[in-house]
Amino acid sequence: MTDKTFELAGQELRKYGLQAELLIEKQLPSFEIRRRDGVTLIAAPDPLELLYGVYDLAERAGGYCFFEPGRDRFDPARIRTLTDGVLVPARKPLLKRRGFIQEFPFDSETADLFDWMAKNKLNYLLTWMKYYDALSPELKEYAAVRGIVIESGHHNFNYWIPGRKYGKTHPEFFAEINGRRIKSSDGKSELLLSEQLCTTNPELRAEITKNILAYCEAHPELKAISLIPNDGFGWCECEECSKFYDKSKKGDFYSLSEHVYKADRIYHDLLRDVGARLRAKRPDLLLTFCAYINYCAPSPGFTLEKGMAVHMAPYWRCINHTLDDPHCVINPHYAEDILRWTAAKHGGEVNIYEYYMGVNFYMMLPMVHFREMFHEMKWYSENGVDGILTQFHVSHWSVYGMNYVLMGRAARGEDQDASINTLFQALFGPDAAEAENFYHEVKKLILKTGHCHIPYPRSLLRRTSLEDYRDLHALALKLADKAPGDRLRADLVVWTDYMVRFKQLFDSYQAKKLTEADVHAFLEWVHSHREGRVFVQNKFDSYFKALLDDLANGREWIHFNLDWEDDYIRRHDQVLG
């Protein structure tokens, strides 16, 4: 796609009214913007970096801000006259892989998303296979022209060996629990399967390899494919599989797995075998896998060979501390796991699978991680990490979009203060200082939770006051009054109003005064705000069904009615305050 990417760079140069020459200089580590004798030059080692240079120039001097998908901002007051010299020196990005994890179908906003990713120099998208299968050839090319590698994968044991196909013909492919083979519940939510395969079965391994090769042959554009367990636990306990773990050796508190035995050895043995089989046939493919819950660290002797990449997920990390902060109760354990993975590199790669939106059921509550990201990206780079990916949604962009923008800046190695200040200026203009104060107060609210804060609603709402949220709402209203037509400021008003209402609902439940009618009224209010970019609407019905069920049957509401998860939250109540 290099020719089309070069053409796109020229088109975008004209589209944004920029006067510059484009030049390929292969020895450069990235794009460079210079000006000499009144002529602006964008030089780069390849067409993609040229495209990045065009977008950088548009934001730096052309009056543009690429804050959110499909909504370029233009402010003529931010047009800058350039002086001679090197305006943006070429520098190697801190992390070579920078991108998103998409856990929803592609839709009418997909092209805008790909466009935004290129404008913010993101180059990787991990998505579920079922969503990739529905992606049109035109959108695949649209992404490729913008330098975006799409990985078809995520939790996919059930995709490679679906129960509807193999359940009757090969029941031995599925996990044995309590002496019986499970019946795979195809069609059930992949997020809560907790159903695995009999991974030591040699015929199963051959079948997985065959299916991966066939899939990649049918999708020749793919460069990365994953082999990741179904979400949850449920590993096989047959005689052969049981040789790979000791049921007395449990997982860890920090990774929500001390109630189950470790599954690292059994998973990594499968990866070692399938990875070798794939390399023999398709050495060009990147096989990815995840490090998560009870398989967070490399098992003894496991190495990351060339053609393999791990997505290391610090799930339910503390967001009050950086990942490497030794004073945190949780995060240093994840940092240690990351260092184990980078030490295991033998030609392979390590990516961090992040949650700069909290997690899916943090429910659009605040996470301001601006400066922490710049520190963490530098730490990652210094310790051999290759990439950073984060979960996201377009529909909650006004809540977490600044995290996404600054993640891209930090992963490229841009200056922390300049990046943050420039973003505030671009979004809020003369009210930038007031907006910074607003986000400062949001950050103070998060830190009021105590020493550590894991991003789920109870952790925040039980340790903050209603007045905290009302004060934020008042600040958002003042900010919006100064620019009534600004959609972002209007969304901040809705967002802070939502936090007030959620806190009231939470407190009412704690006081044993909440009714089902109150919950339905709250959901109705949330659903009345579909136009902005504050809420991922479908998460609310799913999440609050747990509360409604508990109100109906008298059970204590903690989070999402998973007993093992609720037990960890009760422990957090005692340990992390």
C-alpha positions in Angstrom: 0.0 0.0 0.0 3.0 2.3 -0.1 2.1 4.0 -3.3 -1.5 4.6 -2.1 -0.2 5.8 1.2 2.1 8.3 -0.6 -0.9 9.5 -2.7 -3.0 9.9 0.5 -0.3 12.0 2.1 -0.4 14.4 -0.8 -4.2 14.5 -0.8 -4.3 15.3 2.9 -1.6 17.9 2.5 -3.9 19.7 0.0 -7.1 19.0 2.0 -5.8 20.8 5.1 -4.4 23.7 3.1 -0.8 23.0 3.9 2.2 24.2 1.8 5.0 21.6 2.0 7.1 19.3 0.0 7.2 15.6 0.6 10.5 13.7 0.5 11.5 10.1 1.2 14.8 9.8 3.2 15.2 6.2 4.1 17.9 6.8 6.8 15.5 8.7 9.1 13.9 6.9 12.0 10.6 8.8 11.6 9.2 11.9 9.9 11.0 15.2 10.2 9.6 18.6 9.5 12.1 21.3 8.5 11.9 24.8 6.9 14.5 26.4 4.8 14.4 29.6 2.8 10.6 29.8 3.3 10.0 26.2 2.1 8.5 23.6 4.4 9.7 20.0 3.9 8.3 16.8 5.4 10.9 14.1 5.1 10.4 10.5 6.2 11.7 7.0 5.7 8.5 5.7 4.2 5.1 6.9 3.0 3.3 6.1 6.3 5.7 8.4 8.2 5.1 11.0 5.6 1.4 10.8 6.2 2.0 11.1 10.0 4.1 14.2 9.2 1.3 15.8 7.2 -1.1 15.3 10.1 1.5 16.6 12.6 2.0 19.7 10.6 -1.8 20.3 10.3 -2.1 20.2 14.1 1.1 22.1 14.8 0.7 25.0 12.4 -2.5 24.5 10.4 -5.0 25.2 13.1 -6.4 21.7 13.3 -7.0 19.3 16.2 -7.7 15.6 15.6 -9.2 14.9 19.0 -12.0 12.5 18.1 -13.1 10.3 15.1 -15.0 12.1 12.4 -14.9 15.5 14.1 -11.8 17.4 13.1 -11.6 20.7 14.9 -10.3 23.9 13.1 -9.5 27.1 14.9 -7.9 29.8 12.6 -6.5 31.5 15.7 -4.2 28.5 16.1 -2.6 28.8 12.7 1.1 29.4 13.2 3.7 31.1 11.0 6.8 28.8 10.7 10.3 29.9 11.0 13.4 28.3 9.4 15.0 25.4 11.1 14.1 21.9 12.1 10.6 22.2 13.5 10.1 18.5 14.4 13.3 16.4 14.6 13.1 12.8 13.5 13.1 10.4 16.5 12.5 6.7 16.8 9.1 6.1 18.5 9.3 4.7 22.0 7.0 1.8 21.1 6.6 0.4 17.6 3.1 -0.9 18.0 0.4 1.5 19.2 -3.2 0.8 19.0 -6.7 -0.2 20.1 -8.6 -3.3 21.2 -12.1 -3.3 19.6 -14.7 -5.4 21.4 -17.7 -4.3 19.3 -18.8 -4.8 15.7 -17.4 -2.6 12.9 -20.0 0.0 12.0 -20.7 3.3 10.2 -18.0 5.0 12.3 -15.3 2.6 11.4 -13.8 4.6 8.5 -13.7 7.7 10.8 -11.9 5.5 13.5 -9.3 4.4 11.0 -8.8 7.9 9.8 -8.4 9.1 13.4 -5.9 6.4 14.2 -3.6 7.5 11.4 -4.0 11.1 12.4 -2.8 10.1 15.9 -0.1 7.7 14.6 -1.7 4.5 15.9 -1.0 1.5 13.7 -2.6 -1.6 15.3 -6.1 -2.9 15.9 -6.9 -6.1 17.7 -10.5 -7.3 17.2 -12.6 -10.4 17.8 -12.6 -12.8 14.8 -16.4 -12.7 14.4 -16.1 -8.9 13.9 -13.1 -9.2 11.5 -15.1 -11.7 9.5 -17.7 -9.0 8.9 -15.2 -6.3 7.9 -15.6 -5.3 4.2 -12.7 -5.5 1.8 -13.0 -1.8 1.2 -12.5 -1.0 4.9 -9.6 -3.5 5.1 -7.9 -1.5 2.4 -8.8 1.8 4.0 -7.0 0.6 7.1 -4.0 -0.8 5.3 -3.5 2.5 3.3 -3.3 4.2 6.7 -0.7 1.7 8.0 -3.1 -0.1 10.4 -2.4 -3.8 11.0 -5.6 -5.5 12.1 -5.3 -8.6 14.2 -8.1 -11.1 14.0 -8.3 -12.8 17.4 -9.0 -12.2 21.0 -10.6 -15.0 23.1 -10.9 -17.6 20.4 -10.6 -21.2 21.5 -14.3 -21.4 20.8 -13.8 -20.0 17.3 -11.0 -22.4 16.3 -12.9 -25.4 17.8 -16.6 -24.5 17.8 -18.8 -26.9 19.8 -21.5 -26.9 17.1 -18.9 -28.5 14.7 -16.8 -30.7 17.0 -19.1 -31.4 20.0 -20.5 -34.6 18.6 -17.7 -35.8 16.4 -14.8 -35.0 18.8 -16.1 -34.7 22.3 -12.5 -35.5 23.4 -11.4 -32.0 22.1 -13.2 -30.3 25.0 -12.2 -30.0 28.7 -12.8 -32.8 31.1 -14.2 -31.5 34.4 -15.0 -33.8 37.3 -14.5 -36.8 35.1 -16.8 -35.7 32.3 -16.3 -33.9 29.0 -18.0 -30.5 28.9 -20.6 -29.7 26.3 -19.5 -26.4 24.6 -22.3 -23.9 24.9 -21.9 -22.2 21.5 -23.8 -19.0 21.3 -23.3 -18.2 24.9 -21.5 -14.9 25.6 -17.8 -15.4 24.8 -17.0 -13.1 27.7 -18.1 -15.5 30.3 -17.5 -18.9 28.8 -15.0 -20.4 31.3 -15.0 -23.4 29.0 -11.6 -24.5 27.6 -10.3 -27.3 25.4 -8.3 -30.5 26.1 -5.2 -28.7 25.0 -2.8 -31.7 25.3 -4.7 -33.7 22.8 -2.3 -34.1 19.7 -5.2 -34.3 17.3 -6.7 -31.1 18.7 -3.4 -29.3 18.2 -3.2 -30.5 14.6 -6.8 -29.4 14.0 -6.2 -25.9 15.5 -3.1 -25.5 13.3 -5.0 -26.7 10.2 -7.8 -24.3 11.0 -5.5 -21.3 11.5 -3.7 -22.0 8.3 -6.9 -22.3 6.4 -8.3 -19.1 7.9 -5.1 -17.2 7.0 -5.2 -18.6 3.5 -8.8 -17.3 3.1 -7.7 -13.9 4.5 -4.3 -13.4 2.9 -4.1 -9.8 4.1 -3.7 -10.9 7.7 -0.3 -10.5 9.3 -1.3 -11.4 12.9 -3.6 -14.1 14.3 -4.2 -15.1 17.8 -4.6 -18.3 19.9 -6.3 -17.1 23.2 -8.3 -19.2 25.7 -12.0 -18.5 26.2 -12.4 -15.9 28.9 -12.4 -17.1 32.4 -11.2 -20.5 33.8 -12.4 -24.0 33.3 -9.2 -25.8 32.2 -9.2 -29.5 31.3 -8.5 -31.9 34.2 -8.0 -35.1 32.2 -5.0 -37.3 33.1 -2.7 -35.7 30.5 -3.7 -32.1 31.1 -3.4 -32.6 34.8 0.3 -33.2 34.5 0.7 -29.5 33.7 -0.5 -28.1 36.9 -0.7 -28.7 40.6 -4.1 -27.9 42.1 -2.5 -26.8 45.3 -0.6 -24.1 43.5 -3.1 -21.3 43.1 -3.0 -18.1 41.2 -2.5 -14.7 42.8 -4.6 -12.1 44.5 -3.5 -9.2 42.3 -4.6 -11.0 39.1 -7.9 -12.3 40.6 -6.9 -15.9 40.4 -6.0 -17.2 43.8 -9.2 -19.2 43.8 -8.0 -21.3 40.9 -4.8 -23.2 40.0 -2.3 -21.7 37.6 -2.7 -22.6 34.0 0.5 -21.1 32.6 2.3 -24.3 31.8 -0.6 -26.0 30.1 -1.4 -23.0 28.0 2.2 -22.3 27.0 2.8 -25.9 26.1 0.0 -25.6 23.5 1.5 -22.3 22.2 5.0 -23.8 21.9 3.7 -26.7 19.8 1.2 -24.8 17.6 3.6 -21.9 17.2 6.3 -24.3 15.9 3.9 -25.9 13.5 2.8 -22.5 12.1 6.3 -21.3 11.7 7.1 -24.4 9.6 4.4 -23.5 7.2 3.9 -19.7 7.5 7.0 -18.0 9.0 5.6 -14.7 8.0 2.6 -14.9 10.4 2.7 -13.3 13.9 1.0 -15.7 16.4 -0.3 -13.7 19.4 -1.5 -14.8 22.7 -2.4 -13.2 26.0 -1.0 -13.2 29.6 -3.9 -12.8 32.0 -5.5 -13.9 35.3 -4.0 -17.3 36.1 -1.5 -17.3 33.3 0.1 -13.9 33.7 3.8 -14.8 33.6 5.9 -17.0 31.4 6.1 -20.6 32.6 9.5 -22.0 33.4 11.5 -22.5 30.3 9.0 -20.8 28.0 10.5 -18.4 25.5 9.0 -15.9 23.1 10.2 -17.1 19.7 10.3 -15.1 16.5 6.8 -14.9 15.1 5.2 -14.8 18.5 3.8 -11.9 20.5 2.2 -11.8 24.0 -0.5 -9.3 24.9 0.2 -8.8 28.7 -3.0 -7.6 30.4 -2.7 -5.9 33.8 -6.4 -6.6 34.5 -7.9 -4.6 37.4 -4.7 -2.7 37.9 -4.7 0.2 40.4 -5.2 3.5 38.6 -4.0 5.6 41.5 -0.4 4.6 40.8 1.8 4.0 37.8 2.4 0.4 36.9 5.9 0.4 38.3 5.2 2.3 41.5 6.7 0.2 44.4 4.3 1.8 46.9 1.2 0.2 45.2 -0.3 -3.0 46.6 -1.2 -4.3 43.1 0.8 -2.9 40.2 4.4 -4.0 41.1 3.3 -7.6 40.6 2.2 -6.8 37.0 5.4 -4.9 36.5 7.4 -8.0 37.6 5.4 -10.1 35.1 6.1 -7.7 32.3 9.9 -7.9 33.1 9.6 -11.7 33.0 8.1 -11.5 29.6 10.7 -9.1 28.2 13.4 -11.4 29.7 11.8 -14.3 27.8 12.1 -12.7 24.4 13.9 -14.8 21.9 13.0 -12.9 18.8 9.4 -12.5 19.9 7.5 -9.4 21.1 5.7 -8.0 24.2 2.7 -5.8 24.0 0.7 -4.3 26.9 -3.0 -4.9 26.8 -4.3 -1.8 28.7 -7.6 -0.5 30.0 -7.3 3.3 29.7 -11.1 3.4 30.0 -10.9 1.5 33.4 -12.5 -1.7 32.2 -15.8 -2.4 30.4 -17.8 -2.4 33.7 -16.2 0.7 35.2 -19.2 2.3 33.6 -17.8 5.6 32.3 -16.5 6.7 35.7 -13.5 8.9 35.8 -10.0 7.8 34.8 -7.5 10.7 34.3 -4.2 9.0 33.5 -2.4 11.8 31.5 1.0 12.2 33.1 1.1 8.6 34.3 1.0 7.4 30.7 4.1 9.3 29.7 6.0 7.8 32.6 4.7 4.3 31.8 5.5 4.4 28.1 9.1 5.4 28.9 9.3 2.6 31.5 8.0 0.1 28.9 10.5 1.3 26.3 13.4 1.1 28.7 12.4 -2.4 29.7 12.0 -4.0 26.3 8.2 -3.7 25.7 7.3 -3.4 22.0 3.7 -2.1 22.0 0.8 -0.6 23.8 -2.9 -1.4 23.1 -6.0 -0.3 25.0 -9.6 -1.1 25.0 -11.9 1.7 23.9 -15.3 2.8 22.6 -16.1 5.7 20.3 -19.4 6.3 22.1 -17.7 7.3 25.3 -15.0 9.5 23.7 -15.8 12.6 25.7 -15.0 10.7 28.9 -11.8 8.9 27.9 -10.7 10.5 24.6 -8.0 12.5 26.1 -6.4 9.3 27.4 -6.5 7.9 23.9 -4.9 11.0 22.3 -2.2 11.2 24.9 -1.5 7.5 24.8 -0.5 8.0 21.1 1.6 11.0 21.9 3.4 9.2 24.8 4.0 6.0 22.9 5.7 8.0 20.1 8.0 9.7 22.7 6.6 13.2 22.5 7.1 15.7 25.3 4.7 15.3 28.2 4.0 18.9 29.2 3.9 20.2 25.6 1.5 17.4 24.6 -0.9 17.9 27.5 -0.8 21.7 27.2 -1.3 21.7 23.5 -4.3 19.4 23.8 -6.0 21.6 26.4 -5.3 24.7 24.2 -6.8 23.0 21.2 -9.9 21.8 22.9 -10.7 24.7 25.2 -8.9 27.7 23.7 -8.9 30.7 26.1 -10.6 28.5 28.8 -7.7 26.0 28.8 -6.6 26.9 32.4 -10.2 26.5 33.6 -10.5 23.1 31.9 -7.2 22.0 33.4 -8.6 22.9 36.8 -11.7 20.8 36.1 -9.6 17.7 35.2 -7.4 18.4 38.2 -10.5 18.2 40.4 -11.5 15.0 38.7 -8.1 13.6 39.4 -8.4 14.7 43.1 -11.7 12.9 43.3 -10.1 9.6 42.1 -7.2 10.0 44.6 -9.7 10.5 47.4 -10.6 6.8 47.2 -7.5 6.0 49.2 -4.1 4.4 48.6 -5.2 2.2 45.7 -8.3 2.3 43.4 -9.3 -0.6 41.2 -11.6 0.6 38.4 -15.0 -0.8 39.2 -17.9 1.4 40.5 -17.9 0.3 44.2 -14.2 1.1 44.6 -14.9 4.7 43.7 -18.5 5.3 44.9 -18.1 3.9 48.4 -15.1 6.1 49.2 -16.3 9.5 47.8 -19.0 11.9 48.8 -22.0 13.2 46.9 -20.7 16.7 47.2 -17.6 15.7 45.3 -19.7 15.0 42.3 -21.9 18.0 42.6 -18.8 20.2 42.8 -17.5 18.6 39.5 -20.9 19.2 37.9 -20.9 22.8 38.8 -17.4 23.2 37.3 -18.6 21.5 34.1 -21.6 23.8 33.9 -19.4 26.9 34.2 -17.1 25.6 31.5 -20.0 24.8 29.1 -21.6 28.3 29.7 -18.5 29.9 28.1 -18.9 28.0 24.8 -22.6 26.9 24.5 -22.0 25.3 21.1 -19.1 23.1 22.0 -20.1 19.4 22.0 -17.3 18.3 24.3 -18.2 20.7 27.0 -21.9 19.8 26.7 -20.9 16.1 27.1 -18.9 17.0 30.2 -22.1 18.4 31.7 -24.0 15.2 31.0 -21.1 13.1 32.3 -20.8 14.9 35.6 -24.6 14.9 36.0 -24.5 11.1 35.4 -21.9 10.7 38.2 -24.1 12.7 40.6 -27.1 10.4 39.7 -25.0 7.2 40.0 -23.7 8.3 43.4 -27.2 9.0 44.6 -28.3 5.6 43.4 -25.4 3.9 45.0 -25.9 5.7 48.4 -29.6 4.9 48.3 -28.8 1.2 47.8 -26.3 1.3 50.7 -29.1 2.9 52.9 -31.5 0.1 51.8 -33.8 2.6 50.3 -33.3 1.9 46.6 -36.2 0.4 44.6 -36.4 -1.3 41.2 -38.4 1.8 40.0 -35.4 4.0 40.9 -33.0 1.8 38.9 -35.4 1.9 35.8 -35.7 5.7 36.1 -31.9 5.9 36.2 -31.5 3.7 33.1 -34.2 5.7 31.3 -32.2 8.9 32.0 -29.0 7.3 30.7 -30.8 6.1 27.5 -32.2 9.5 26.9 -28.6 10.7 26.2 -27.8 8.7 23.1 -26.6 11.6 21.0 -23.4 12.6 22.8 -20.2 10.6 23.3 -20.6 9.8 27.0 -22.2 6.4 27.3 -21.7 2.9 25.9 -25.4 2.3 26.1 -25.6 -1.5 26.0 -23.3 -1.8 29.0 -25.9 -0.2 31.3 -28.7 -2.7 30.7 -26.2 -5.6 31.2 -24.6 -4.1 34.3 -27.7 -2.9 36.1 -29.5 -6.2 35.5 -27.3 -7.6 38.2 -28.5 -4.9 40.6 -32.2 -5.4 39.6 -31.8 -9.2 40.2 -30.3 -8.6 43.6 -33.1 -6.2 44.6 -35.6 -8.8 43.5 -34.1 -11.7 45.4 -32.6 -10.0 48.4 -29.0 -10.8 47.5 -26.2 -8.3 48.3 -25.2 -6.2 45.3 -21.4 -5.9 44.9 -20.6 -5.8 41.2 -21.8 -8.1 38.5 -23.0 -11.1 40.5 -20.0 -13.3 39.8 -19.3 -15.0 43.1 -15.5 -15.2 42.7 -15.3 -11.6 41.5 -17.5 -10.3 44.3 -15.2 -12.1 46.8 -12.2 -10.2 45.5 -14.0 -6.9 45.8 -14.8 -7.7 49.4 -11.1 -8.4 50.0 -10.3 -5.1 48.2 -12.6 -3.3 50.6 -10.3 -4.4 53.5 -6.9 -4.3 51.8 -6.9 -1.3 49.4 -8.5 1.5 51.4 
